[in-house]
Amino acid sequence: MKQRIDEVLDTLEQERQRVERDLQRLTAAAAYLGTVLAKLNHRPVRKLEGLPARKIGRRTVRRRCDRRR
């Protein structure tokens, strides 16, 4: 019984490591595609810190991203 539990835990750990490597590759590919597409569109890459302010009438309004959870 103990041997079977160890086998299952080992299999789960291998699967977790595989998924982690895949996630790292996906993240790197998404970052690369973001830079390539930004160059194709001749636009600067958006930074996550914030968006530029724009003026409407007398007020300055900051654009916000609506994050859905």
N, C-alpha and C positions, 0 to 999 in steps of 0.2 A: 504493500500500500504506500509506504514512504517513498519507494522508488518511483512509483507511478506519479505521485505528487511532484517529485523533483523533475520528472520528465515534462510534465505539463508546465511547471514554472519556467523551465529552460526554454520550452517552445514559445511561451508568452514573452519572455525577455528577448528572444531572437526577433519575434514579430514586432515588438516595440522599437527595437533598434532599426529594423528595416523601414518602418513607418517614419521614424525620426529622420533617417537619411533622405527618404522621398520628400518629406516636408522641406528640408533644407534645399534640395534641388529645385523644388517648385518655387520657393521664395526667391532663390537666385535667378531663376528664369523670369519670374514676374518683374523683378527689379530691372533686369536687362531689357525686357520688352518695353517697359515704361520709358527707359531712356531712348530706345530706338524709335518708338512711336512719337516721342516728344520732338526728336530731331526731324522726323519726316513731316510733322505738322509745323515745324519752325516755331515751336512754343517752348518756353522754359519749363523745366520739370517743376511741378507743384511741390511745395514743401508742406510738411504736416503741421508746422508750428502755427500757421494762421494764414488767412487770406488778406489781400490788401483792402484798405478802406476805400470807399467811394463816397463822393458827396452827392446828396440829394437835397436840393434847396439850400437851407441854412445848416442842416444837420449833417454830420458825418456818420455813416452807417457801416458797420462791419458785416461782411458776408459771413454766414455760418453754414456749416454742413449739418444737415439733419441726420443724425446717426440713429438708425433703427436698431433696436435690440431684440 
